Amino acid sequence: MFNKKSRRLTIEILILVVIGVIMVGSSSRVWAQAKFNDSMYFMSRQAVFALIGFFVMWMSSKISLTKLRGHAKIFFIICTVALLLVLIPGLGVQRNGSRSWFGVGSFLIQPSEFFKIAIILYVADHLAKRYRIKKFKKDLIFPCFLVALGFGLILLQPDFGSGIVMVCSIVVMVLAADSPISYFAGLGGLILSAPYRLFSAFIYN
């Protein structure tokens, strides 16, 4: 049974997804009609994926967090290996200049999407064992290494958008773990003083 807070969150998610489906339909009607002779083509596909997503969300809500934490490390390792394998020509499928998918016929799977979930689970387990962030080297060096590893592999595809989403998710988690804001101020200063360090890998791939 969902409690009051969970029901409210579920309703908010439903509203956002419905708005997203409507926006996809509104922005793609002309192109869908011209290419597929069906103005609702992209909207209907988005609606199907939304329904699948809600089913997966419902199934995930039945999984015990304790059991999930116990498998976080192996899940992360599997997803990291998948990020490596997708870069291999013949295994990874290239679309629009990015080698980001595994494909079976017309069905495509993007391993970076699973990696984002895996790193969130793994870092959450790491942070939960510490309760509060006290020392950078002791508490944050490991999550930073994981983020750097994942971000680097995703940039090699390249898929800058997925990499940024992953990094931002971990930053929010670390902030929620009561990490000193000075850590992020220092990192932000470094990026602002030399932005090419962040974007050069993406530009030249």
Backbone as a chain_set.jsonl record, in Angstrom:
{"seq": "MFNKKSRRLTIEILILVVIGVIMVGSSSRVWAQAKFNDSMYFMSRQAVFALIGFFVMWMSSKISLTKLRGHAKIFFIICTVALLLVLIPGLGVQRNGSRSWFGVGSFLIQPSEFFKIAIILYVADHLAKRYRIKKFKKDLIFPCFLVALGFGLILLQPDFGSGIVMVCSIVVMVLAADSPISYFAGLGGLILSAPYRLFSAFIYN", "coords": {"N": [[0.842, -1.198, 0.0], [0.492, 2.244, -0.823], [1.664, 5.041, 0.965], [0.522, 8.312, 2.086], [2.353, 10.262, 1.223], [3.733, 8.901, -0.798], [1.671, 8.416, -2.62], [1.068, 11.011, -3.409], [3.473, 11.762, -4.654], [3.481, 9.901, -6.75], [1.243, 10.731, -8.222], [2.131, 13.263, -9.026], [4.253, 12.513, -10.684], [2.824, 11.138, -12.674], [1.351, 13.266, -13.783], [3.429, 14.851, -14.857], [4.483, 13.065, -16.773], [2.28, 12.707, -18.494], [1.998, 15.332, -19.454], [4.439, 15.473, -20.79], [4.064, 13.527, -22.834], [1.989, 14.722, -24.271], [3.3, 17.044, -25.145], [5.271, 15.926, -26.798], [3.61, 14.885, -28.805], [2.441, 17.271, -29.754], [4.642, 18.705, -30.777], [5.587, 17.113, -32.8], [3.765, 16.478, -34.762], [3.547, 17.433, -37.463], [5.912, 16.501, -38.728], [5.636, 13.742, -38.26], [3.331, 13.203, -39.742], [4.227, 13.792, -42.316], [6.32, 11.949, -42.689], [5.424, 9.385, -41.831], [2.8, 9.316, -42.445], [1.009, 9.554, -40.397], [-0.075, 11.458, -37.972], [-0.02, 11.049, -35.264], [2.013, 9.342, -34.691], [4.584, 9.506, -33.27], [3.675, 10.375, -30.794], [1.997, 8.278, -29.952], [3.861, 6.201, -29.728], [5.453, 7.239, -27.674], [3.59, 7.223, -25.626], [3.181, 4.482, -25.281], [5.734, 3.683, -24.351], [5.706, 5.13, -21.993], [3.706, 3.816, -20.54], [4.911, 1.317, -20.25], [7.051, 2.145, -18.683], [5.715, 2.939, -16.329], [4.751, 0.487, -15.485], [7.151, -0.851, -14.94], [8.038, 0.825, -12.9], [6.099, 0.31, -10.955], [6.59, -2.416, -10.475], [9.188, -2.195, -9.504], [8.73, -0.932, -7.109], [8.008, -2.956, -5.475], [10.248, -4.243, -4.739], [12.504, -5.09, -2.212], [14.42, -2.716, -0.461], [16.589, -3.414, 1.073], [17.431, -5.876, -0.016], [18.013, -4.95, -2.533], [20.174, -3.217, -2.11], [22.1, -5.081, -1.481], [22.787, -6.113, -3.929], [23.82, -4.044, -5.344], [26.525, -3.523, -6.002], [27.318, -5.596, -7.821], [25.502, -5.13, -9.847], [26.347, -2.613, -10.676], [28.904, -3.253, -11.672], [28.259, -4.956, -13.828], [26.87, -3.162, -15.494], [28.893, -1.33, -16.024], [30.676, -2.89, -17.49], [29.025, -3.301, -19.692], [28.997, -0.714, -20.747], [31.571, -0.601, -21.696], [31.581, -2.661, -23.616], [29.755, -1.739, -25.512], [31.16, 0.077, -26.969], [32.633, -1.306, -28.77], [33.059, -1.912, -32.152], [30.656, -3.609, -34.093], [29.519, -4.856, -31.94], [28.355, -2.708, -30.514], [25.807, -0.482, -31.625], [25.726, 2.08, -34.006], [24.312, 5.275, -34.147], [23.441, 8.326, -35.557], [26.052, 9.304, -35.244], [26.811, 8.438, -32.73], [27.908, 5.724, -30.772], [26.039, 4.062, -28.989], [24.242, 2.057, -28.378], [22.985, -1.297, -27.957], [21.811, -3.597, -30.317], [19.076, -5.549, -31.49], [17.748, -6.519, -34.252], [15.243, -4.223, -34.913], [15.083, -3.404, -32.352], [16.451, -1.544, -29.77], [18.81, -1.147, -27.132], [20.007, 0.982, -24.645], [22.841, 1.066, -22.882], [23.844, 3.061, -21.166], [21.656, 4.168, -19.876], [20.9, 2.23, -18.029], [23.234, 2.214, -16.592], [23.147, 4.673, -15.27], [21.175, 4.228, -13.348], [22.423, 2.18, -11.943], [24.767, 3.381, -10.875], [23.67, 5.276, -9.196], [22.394, 3.669, -7.28], [24.64, 2.327, -6.229], [26.339, 4.376, -5.271], [24.549, 5.523, -3.458], [24.351, 3.473, -1.577], [26.98, 3.479, -0.651], [27.168, 6.07, 0.505], [25.174, 5.91, 2.422], [26.253, 4.316, 4.377], [27.873, 6.013, 5.691], [26.543, 8.187, 6.693], [27.018, 11.054, 7.309], [28.948, 13.338, 5.379], [32.289, 13.817, 6.001], [35.082, 13.909, 5.509], [36.812, 14.585, 2.518], [38.667, 12.851, 1.167], [38.233, 10.444, 2.483], [35.459, 9.929, 2.355], [34.389, 10.795, -0.131], [36.103, 10.382, -2.277], [35.92, 7.887, -3.501], [33.203, 7.783, -4.648], [33.643, 9.92, -6.463], [35.551, 8.817, -8.152], [34.042, 6.742, -9.324], [32.095, 8.235, -10.695], [33.73, 9.678, -12.47], [34.781, 7.566, -13.974], [32.426, 6.473, -15.166], [31.474, 8.77, -16.519], [33.56, 9.262, -18.305], [33.5, 6.926, -19.934], [30.955, 7.182, -21.052], [31.25, 9.56, -22.476], [32.949, 8.693, -24.47], [31.269, 7.534, -26.292], [29.976, 9.321, -28.409], [28.008, 10.613, -25.656], [27.005, 13.162, -24.387], [24.838, 14.336, -23.048], [23.623, 12.263, -21.471], [25.762, 11.766, -19.777], [25.974, 14.175, -18.313], [23.492, 14.21, -16.984], [23.833, 11.999, -15.321], [26.022, 12.83, -13.712], [24.93, 15.121, -12.455], [22.891, 13.93, -10.956], [24.332, 12.438, -9.061], [25.679, 14.51, -7.761], [23.54, 15.851, -6.498], [22.776, 13.838, -4.711], [25.075, 13.664, -3.096], [25.076, 16.197, -1.962], [22.72, 15.977, -0.492], [23.631, 14.256, 1.386], [24.788, 15.83, 3.22], [27.2, 17.045, 2.537], [30.023, 19.231, 2.731], [29.614, 22.43, 1.323], [31.767, 23.703, 0.275], [33.324, 21.885, -1.11], [32.037, 21.645, -3.57], [32.068, 24.26, -4.429], [34.761, 24.641, -4.893], [35.197, 22.823, -6.988], [33.473, 23.89, -8.914], [34.721, 26.342, -9.344], [37.076, 25.494, -10.543], [36.142, 24.417, -12.961], [35.001, 26.71, -14.139], [37.227, 28.285, -14.445], [38.724, 26.893, -16.246], [37.111, 25.791, -18.548], [37.457, 24.186, -20.758], [38.479, 21.791, -19.894], [36.369, 20.262, -19.149], [34.759, 20.119, -21.415], [36.312, 19.532, -23.652], [36.81, 16.835, -24.261], [34.333, 16.017, -25.187], [33.941, 17.693, -27.418], [35.963, 17.001, -29.177], [35.475, 14.389, -29.829]], "CA": [[0.0, 0.0, 0.0], [1.203, 3.508, -0.844], [1.266, 6.01, 1.974], [0.053, 9.581, 1.534], [3.462, 10.913, 0.524], [4.007, 8.138, -2.014], [0.58, 8.656, -3.564], [1.236, 12.363, -3.951], [4.605, 11.721, -5.58], [3.045, 9.146, -7.931], [0.343, 11.605, -8.989], [2.964, 14.294, -9.651], [4.969, 11.867, -11.792], [1.83, 10.898, -13.725], [1.044, 14.545, -14.433], [4.592, 15.242, -15.66], [4.591, 12.165, -17.922], [1.185, 13.042, -19.409], [2.383, 16.594, -20.102], [5.509, 15.146, -21.719], [3.485, 12.836, -23.991], [1.243, 15.727, -25.044], [4.277, 17.919, -25.787], [5.854, 15.158, -27.914], [2.613, 14.865, -29.881], [2.263, 18.613, -30.296], [5.833, 19.163, -31.5], [6.012, 16.172, -33.854], [2.642, 16.108, -35.632], [3.809, 17.73, -38.877], [6.944, 15.574, -39.203], [5.074, 12.387, -38.247], [2.395, 13.099, -40.865], [4.991, 13.801, -43.56], [7.178, 10.77, -42.83], [4.737, 8.117, -41.585], [1.382, 9.488, -42.778], [0.278, 9.374, -39.145], [0.322, 12.594, -37.133], [0.086, 10.617, -33.87], [2.992, 8.252, -34.641], [5.537, 9.662, -32.169], [2.935, 10.489, -29.538], [1.54, 6.95, -29.548], [5.041, 5.461, -29.277], [5.834, 7.775, -26.374], [2.587, 6.768, -24.664], [3.459, 3.065, -25.01], [6.913, 3.628, -23.491], [5.301, 5.643, -20.679], [2.98, 2.732, -19.866], [5.923, 0.332, -19.859], [7.791, 2.74, -17.58], [4.903, 2.884, -15.115], [4.717, -0.912, -15.05], [8.458, -1.119, -14.329], [8.065, 1.562, -11.64], [5.266, -0.433, -10.0], [7.313, -3.632, -10.123], [10.345, -1.803, -8.696], [8.277, -0.556, -5.764], [7.828, -4.188, -4.707], [11.56, -4.798, -4.411], [13.032, -4.672, -0.924], [15.63, -1.907, -0.565], [17.684, -4.169, 1.686], [17.916, -6.831, -1.016], [18.552, -4.178, -3.646], [21.5, -2.749, -1.712], [23.008, -6.213, -1.511], [23.183, -6.406, -5.311], [24.189, -2.789, -6.001], [27.883, -3.598, -6.54], [27.36, -6.462, -8.996], [24.735, -4.433, -10.875], [27.222, -1.566, -11.187], [29.967, -3.888, -12.466], [27.658, -5.421, -15.089], [26.559, -1.997, -16.328], [30.16, -0.76, -16.47], [31.145, -3.773, -18.57], [28.171, -3.023, -20.846], [29.471, 0.545, -21.334], [32.795, -0.922, -22.433], [31.261, -3.504, -24.767], [29.004, -1.007, -26.534], [32.119, 0.849, -27.759], [33.276, -2.215, -29.725], [32.337, -2.025, -33.433], [30.079, -4.932, -34.289], [28.657, -5.097, -30.785], [27.577, -1.49, -30.336], [25.145, 0.044, -32.817], [25.965, 3.509, -34.135], [23.203, 6.088, -34.653], [23.684, 9.767, -35.508], [27.404, 9.582, -34.802], [27.07, 7.92, -31.379], [27.836, 4.282, -30.603], [25.457, 4.051, -27.639], [23.172, 1.084, -28.249], [23.007, -2.678, -28.416], [20.622, -3.76, -31.14], [18.597, -6.835, -32.012], [16.749, -6.081, -35.216], [14.886, -2.811, -34.719], [15.017, -3.143, -30.913], [17.711, -0.998, -29.29], [18.971, -0.961, -25.688], [21.085, 1.924, -24.362], [23.4, 0.68, -21.572], [24.075, 4.208, -20.283], [20.454, 4.374, -19.07], [20.999, 1.293, -16.908], [24.376, 2.623, -15.775], [22.715, 5.778, -14.405], [20.487, 3.625, -12.211], [23.396, 1.389, -11.185], [25.68, 4.228, -10.101], [22.87, 5.899, -8.139], [22.236, 2.664, -6.228], [25.937, 2.008, -5.623], [26.771, 5.545, -4.495], [23.623, 5.663, -2.329], [24.765, 2.494, -0.568], [28.251, 3.976, -0.097], [26.904, 7.235, 1.353], [24.322, 5.52, 3.549], [27.108, 3.718, 5.408], [28.648, 7.073, 6.335], [25.553, 9.094, 7.28], [27.401, 12.431, 6.99], [30.247, 13.484, 4.721], [33.196, 14.55, 6.889], [36.366, 14.135, 4.863], [36.719, 14.316, 1.08], [39.443, 11.671, 0.784], [37.68, 9.241, 3.097], [34.05, 9.702, 2.051], [33.945, 11.173, -1.475], [37.037, 10.049, -3.355], [35.414, 6.714, -4.21], [32.135, 8.197, -5.564], [34.197, 10.737, -7.543], [36.187, 7.891, -9.095], [32.977, 6.062, -10.067], [31.498, 9.211, -11.61], [34.711, 9.949, -13.522], [34.829, 6.377, -14.818], [31.208, 6.417, -15.969], [31.408, 9.933, -17.405], [34.526, 9.056, -19.369], [33.016, 5.899, -20.857], [29.795, 7.712, -21.782], [31.753, 10.548, -23.435], [33.574, 7.994, -25.592], [30.258, 7.056, -27.238], [29.816, 10.157, -27.217], [26.637, 10.935, -25.244], [27.256, 14.171, -23.367], [23.62, 14.56, -22.274], [23.488, 11.226, -20.446], [26.829, 11.957, -18.803], [25.633, 15.3, -17.447], [22.39, 13.778, -16.116], [24.413, 11.111, -14.313], [26.831, 13.629, -12.79], [24.033, 15.964, -11.653], [22.188, 13.065, -10.01], [25.246, 12.117, -7.963], [25.928, 15.752, -7.021], [22.382, 16.064, -5.627], [22.856, 12.845, -3.646], [26.151, 14.036, -2.182], [24.583, 17.358, -1.224], [21.736, 15.479, 0.47], [24.388, 13.573, 2.435], [25.357, 16.872, 4.088], [28.584, 17.322, 2.171], [30.371, 20.662, 2.784], [29.428, 23.102, 0.04], [33.077, 24.151, -0.209], [33.808, 20.915, -2.087], [31.437, 21.936, -4.866], [32.533, 25.586, -4.809], [36.087, 24.452, -5.465], [35.06, 22.15, -8.275], [32.875, 24.849, -9.833], [35.751, 27.314, -9.703], [38.006, 24.844, -11.47], [35.478, 24.3, -14.262], [34.842, 28.045, -14.694], [38.538, 28.83, -14.801], [39.246, 26.142, -17.395], [35.975, 24.97, -18.998], [37.843, 23.227, -21.776], [38.777, 20.498, -19.269], [35.137, 19.495, -19.091], [34.088, 19.982, -22.699], [37.2, 19.185, -24.76], [36.624, 15.422, -24.629], [33.101, 15.916, -25.952], [34.056, 18.415, -28.664], [36.891, 16.359, -30.095], [35.104, 13.01, -30.129]], "C": [[0.883, 1.256, 0.0], [0.729, 4.378, 0.304], [0.916, 7.332, 1.282], [1.132, 10.276, 0.707], [3.766, 10.223, -0.793], [2.937, 8.352, -3.063], [0.706, 10.026, -4.214], [2.36, 12.403, -4.973], [4.224, 11.0, -6.867], [2.151, 9.992, -8.824], [1.141, 12.69, -9.714], [3.737, 13.729, -10.836], [4.027, 11.62, -12.961], [1.532, 12.177, -14.497], [2.188, 14.973, -15.347], [4.713, 14.381, -16.917], [3.509, 12.466, -18.947], [1.496, 14.333, -20.164], [3.473, 16.336, -21.142], [4.999, 14.472, -22.983], [2.747, 13.825, -24.884], [2.203, 16.65, -25.795], [4.961, 17.222, -26.96], [4.892, 15.141, -29.095], [2.462, 16.212, -30.553], [3.435, 19.051, -31.168], [6.212, 18.28, -32.681], [4.916, 15.844, -34.868], [2.954, 16.297, -37.111], [4.81, 16.741, -39.457], [6.409, 14.141, -39.265], [4.117, 12.184, -39.418], [3.14, 13.005, -42.189], [5.764, 12.505, -43.761], [6.419, 9.45, -42.73], [3.256, 8.155, -41.949], [0.486, 9.225, -41.565], [0.742, 10.449, -38.173], [0.52, 12.211, -35.669], [1.18, 9.568, -33.669], [3.911, 8.367, -33.426], [4.837, 9.745, -30.822], [2.483, 9.118, -29.042], [2.7, 6.089, -29.065], [5.466, 5.924, -27.881], [4.871, 7.304, -25.292], [2.812, 5.3, -24.289], [4.653, 2.93, -24.073], [6.587, 4.135, -22.087], [4.573, 4.568, -19.885], [3.942, 1.644, -19.399], [6.709, 0.844, -18.655], [7.024, 2.686, -16.268], [4.803, 1.458, -14.578], [6.032, -1.275, -14.353], [8.566, -0.412, -12.978], [7.264, 0.826, -10.57], [5.971, -1.707, -9.545], [8.497, -3.308, -9.208], [9.942, -1.46, -7.268], [8.074, -1.78, -4.872], [9.148, -4.797, -4.247], [12.041, -4.236, -3.075], [14.328, -3.886, -1.105], [16.833, -2.633, 0.034], [18.288, -5.158, 0.703], [18.567, -6.102, -2.184], [19.964, -3.683, -3.332], [22.531, -3.869, -1.774], [23.517, -6.548, -2.899], [23.666, -5.167, -6.055], [25.563, -2.881, -6.674], [27.934, -4.426, -7.819], [26.593, -5.831, -10.159], [25.588, -3.335, -11.514], [28.313, -2.154, -12.089], [29.433, -4.333, -13.827], [27.404, -4.252, -16.031], [27.82, -1.318, -16.833], [30.748, -1.58, -17.61], [30.328, -3.527, -19.841], [28.592, -1.728, -21.539], [30.752, 0.335, -22.135], [32.473, -1.688, -23.718], [30.569, -2.733, -25.882], [29.922, -0.182, -27.431], [32.779, 0.008, -28.841], [32.462, -2.286, -31.015], [31.878, -3.458, -33.671], [29.193, -5.35, -33.128], [27.747, -3.898, -30.539], [27.023, -0.998, -31.663], [25.317, 1.555, -32.856], [24.757, 4.196, -34.77], [23.555, 7.556, -34.472], [25.054, 10.109, -34.916], [27.757, 9.069, -33.428], [26.921, 6.402, -31.356], [27.362, 4.02, -29.17], [24.459, 2.927, -27.394], [23.649, -0.338, -28.577], [21.718, -2.889, -29.199], [20.348, -5.194, -31.523], [17.451, -6.503, -32.953], [16.502, -4.589, -35.059], [14.827, -2.427, -33.248], [16.388, -2.724, -30.412], [17.685, -0.832, -27.77], [20.174, -0.063, -25.46], [21.647, 1.637, -22.97], [23.639, 1.851, -20.628], [22.862, 4.504, -19.408], [20.457, 3.451, -17.851], [22.155, 1.674, -15.987], [23.984, 3.747, -14.82], [21.995, 5.25, -13.168], [21.484, 2.904, -11.311], [24.29, 2.269, -10.322], [24.938, 4.945, -8.98], [22.702, 4.924, -6.976], [23.549, 2.426, -5.481], [26.442, 3.16, -4.753], [25.863, 5.763, -3.29], [23.985, 4.693, -1.211], [26.046, 2.95, 0.123], [28.006, 5.126, 0.882], [26.085, 6.865, 2.586], [25.132, 4.911, 4.689], [27.888, 4.765, 6.19], [27.782, 8.121, 7.015], [25.863, 10.554, 6.944], [28.793, 12.454, 6.349], [31.143, 14.356, 5.594], [34.525, 14.88, 6.218], [36.275, 13.714, 3.401], [37.431, 13.016, 0.718], [38.815, 10.386, 1.305], [36.287, 8.904, 2.563], [33.661, 9.933, 0.589], [34.887, 10.775, -2.601], [36.546, 8.852, -4.172], [34.239, 7.056, -5.122], [32.651, 9.04, -6.726], [34.875, 9.863, -8.593], [35.134, 7.183, -9.95], [32.348, 6.99, -11.102], [32.445, 9.504, -12.771], [34.803, 8.78, -14.503], [33.622, 6.323, -15.744], [31.125, 7.553, -16.96], [32.364, 9.777, -18.58], [34.052, 8.043, -20.395], [31.829, 6.4, -21.678], [30.235, 8.752, -22.814], [32.391, 9.885, -24.652], [32.556, 7.562, -26.634], [30.064, 8.007, -28.432], [28.33, 10.424, -26.938], [26.736, 11.913, -24.07], [26.044, 14.377, -22.465], [23.439, 13.546, -21.154], [24.547, 11.373, -19.369], [26.515, 13.066, -17.82], [24.507, 14.93, -16.493], [22.918, 12.9, -14.985], [25.195, 11.898, -13.264], [25.942, 14.463, -11.873], [23.282, 15.141, -10.608], [23.065, 12.749, -8.803], [25.549, 13.351, -7.122], [24.789, 16.032, -6.042], [22.416, 15.092, -4.45], [23.922, 13.213, -2.612], [25.762, 15.258, -1.352], [23.59, 16.933, -0.145], [22.412, 14.746, 1.626], [25.155, 14.553, 3.319], [26.838, 17.099, 3.817], [28.858, 18.823, 2.25], [30.293, 21.303, 1.405], [30.741, 23.567, -0.551], [33.662, 23.182, -1.232], [33.318, 21.273, -3.483], [31.835, 23.323, -5.354], [33.903, 25.495, -5.462], [36.04, 23.812, -6.835], [34.479, 23.099, -9.319], [33.871, 25.901, -10.277], [36.734, 26.76, -10.706], [37.415, 24.777, -12.869], [35.357, 25.666, -14.931], [36.171, 28.63, -15.15], [39.132, 28.129, -16.018], [38.158, 25.225, -17.925], [36.336, 23.944, -20.053], [38.125, 21.857, -21.184], [37.54, 19.62, -19.217], [34.607, 19.173, -20.479], [34.991, 19.509, -23.832], [37.006, 17.747, -25.214], [35.394, 15.256, -25.49], [33.261, 16.536, -27.332], [34.879, 17.642, -29.669], [36.589, 14.901, -30.369], [34.148, 13.01, -31.294]], "O": [[1.881, 1.329, 0.717], [-0.468, 4.448, 0.586], [1.003, 7.452, 0.06], [0.86, 10.808, -0.369], [4.028, 10.885, -1.797], [3.237, 8.46, -4.252], [0.48, 10.182, -5.415], [2.217, 13.007, -6.036], [4.598, 11.434, -7.956], [2.29, 9.97, -10.047], [0.866, 13.0, -10.873], [3.862, 14.385, -11.87], [4.388, 11.865, -14.112], [1.469, 12.166, -15.726], [1.956, 15.406, -16.476], [5.007, 14.892, -17.997], [3.784, 12.479, -20.147], [1.281, 14.415, -21.373], [3.444, 16.901, -22.235], [5.442, 14.799, -24.084], [2.864, 13.772, -26.108], [1.954, 16.999, -26.949], [5.205, 17.841, -27.996], [5.295, 15.353, -30.239], [2.364, 16.294, -31.777], [3.233, 19.702, -32.192], [7.067, 18.655, -33.483], [5.126, 15.008, -35.747], [2.66, 15.422, -37.924], [4.596, 16.202, -40.543], [6.696, 13.411, -40.214], [4.094, 11.111, -40.02], [2.753, 12.246, -43.077], [5.856, 12.009, -44.885], [6.724, 8.502, -43.453], [2.541, 7.166, -41.789], [-0.638, 8.741, -41.694], [1.835, 10.354, -37.615], [1.15, 12.95, -34.913], [1.269, 8.967, -32.598], [4.009, 7.428, -32.636], [5.347, 9.242, -29.821], [2.575, 8.826, -27.849], [2.553, 5.332, -28.106], [5.795, 5.109, -27.019], [5.287, 7.018, -24.169], [2.654, 4.918, -23.13], [4.607, 2.16, -23.114], [7.128, 3.631, -21.103], [4.799, 4.425, -18.684], [3.808, 1.114, -18.296], [7.001, 0.091, -17.726], [7.604, 2.42, -15.216], [4.774, 1.245, -13.366], [6.029, -1.925, -13.308], [9.113, -0.966, -12.025], [7.693, 0.728, -9.42], [5.95, -2.039, -8.36], [8.779, -4.041, -8.261], [10.712, -1.669, -6.33], [7.98, -1.652, -3.651], [9.165, -5.746, -3.464], [11.983, -3.027, -2.85], [15.231, -4.329, -1.814], [17.958, -2.483, -0.443], [19.509, -5.269, 0.597], [19.549, -6.577, -2.754], [20.846, -3.726, -4.19], [23.699, -3.631, -2.085], [24.556, -7.193, -3.043], [23.899, -5.223, -7.262], [25.748, -2.379, -7.782], [28.536, -3.998, -8.804], [26.984, -5.978, -11.317], [25.562, -3.145, -12.73], [28.604, -1.604, -13.151], [30.075, -4.114, -14.854], [27.689, -4.339, -17.226], [27.833, -0.785, -17.943], [31.259, -1.025, -18.582], [30.877, -3.542, -20.943], [28.554, -1.638, -22.767], [30.985, 1.016, -23.134], [33.028, -1.397, -24.778], [30.765, -3.03, -27.06], [29.525, 0.219, -28.525], [33.419, 0.553, -29.739], [31.295, -2.678, -30.982], [32.639, -4.404, -33.468], [28.236, -6.104, -33.305], [26.536, -4.042, -30.378], [27.686, -1.085, -32.697], [25.082, 2.235, -31.857], [24.246, 3.753, -35.799], [23.921, 7.985, -33.378], [25.194, 11.085, -34.178], [28.893, 9.239, -32.986], [25.935, 5.859, -31.854], [28.165, 3.789, -28.266], [23.883, 2.847, -26.309], [24.579, -0.542, -29.358], [20.657, -2.417, -28.793], [21.26, -5.957, -31.84], [16.329, -6.239, -32.52], [17.439, -3.789, -35.07], [14.555, -1.273, -32.916], [17.372, -3.441, -30.596], [16.673, -0.431, -27.195], [21.246, -0.309, -26.013], [20.99, 1.936, -21.974], [23.639, 1.666, -19.411], [23.015, 5.037, -18.309], [20.057, 3.86, -16.761], [22.083, 1.491, -14.771], [24.441, 3.771, -13.678], [22.185, 5.768, -12.068], [21.413, 2.996, -10.086], [24.546, 1.943, -9.163], [25.514, 5.196, -7.922], [22.85, 5.31, -5.816], [23.566, 2.335, -4.254], [26.914, 2.944, -3.637], [26.336, 6.143, -2.219], [23.931, 5.049, -0.033], [26.18, 2.822, 1.34], [28.581, 5.145, 1.97], [26.275, 7.435, 3.66], [24.725, 4.991, 5.848], [28.491, 4.462, 7.219], [28.282, 8.875, 7.85], [25.026, 11.226, 6.341], [29.684, 11.694, 6.727], [30.8, 15.5, 5.894], [35.032, 15.995, 6.343], [35.745, 12.653, 3.074], [36.858, 12.168, 0.034], [38.861, 9.355, 0.635], [35.969, 7.736, 2.343], [32.7, 9.33, 0.112], [34.502, 10.826, -3.769], [36.733, 8.806, -5.388], [34.259, 6.659, -6.287], [32.166, 8.906, -7.85], [34.783, 10.14, -9.789], [35.311, 7.038, -11.16], [32.097, 6.589, -12.239], [32.016, 9.571, -13.923], [34.891, 8.982, -15.714], [33.765, 6.15, -16.954], [30.752, 7.345, -18.115], [32.025, 10.115, -19.714], [34.183, 8.272, -21.597], [31.711, 6.081, -22.861], [29.664, 8.825, -23.903], [32.378, 10.452, -25.744], [32.937, 7.251, -27.762], [29.985, 7.449, -29.527], [27.508, 10.457, -27.854], [26.569, 11.531, -22.912], [26.193, 14.572, -21.259], [23.138, 13.917, -20.02], [24.28, 11.137, -18.19], [26.759, 12.922, -16.622], [24.55, 15.293, -15.317], [22.504, 13.039, -13.834], [25.046, 11.66, -12.065], [26.164, 14.513, -10.664], [23.061, 15.613, -9.492], [22.603, 12.787, -7.663], [25.664, 13.253, -5.901], [25.031, 16.404, -4.894], [22.12, 15.476, -3.319], [23.7, 13.091, -1.407], [26.089, 15.336, -0.168], [23.608, 17.455, 0.97], [21.843, 14.626, 2.711], [26.051, 14.164, 4.068], [27.627, 17.316, 4.737], [27.998, 19.616, 1.867], [30.843, 20.779, 0.436], [30.826, 23.802, -1.756], [34.408, 23.593, -2.12], [34.072, 21.215, -4.454], [31.932, 23.548, -6.56], [34.18, 26.173, -6.451], [36.766, 24.218, -7.742], [34.927, 23.12, -10.465], [33.877, 26.31, -11.438], [37.176, 27.465, -11.613], [38.105, 25.047, -13.852], [35.576, 25.789, -16.136], [36.228, 29.381, -16.124], [39.949, 28.706, -16.735], [38.255, 24.007, -17.777], [35.629, 22.953, -20.236], [38.024, 20.853, -21.889], [37.635, 18.393, -19.237], [34.068, 18.09, -20.706], [34.486, 19.118, -24.884], [37.033, 17.463, -26.411], [35.391, 14.452, -26.421], [32.777, 15.98, -28.318], [34.56, 17.612, -30.858], [37.354, 14.233, -31.065], [33.699, 11.948, -31.724]]}, "num_chains": 1, "name": "protein.A"}
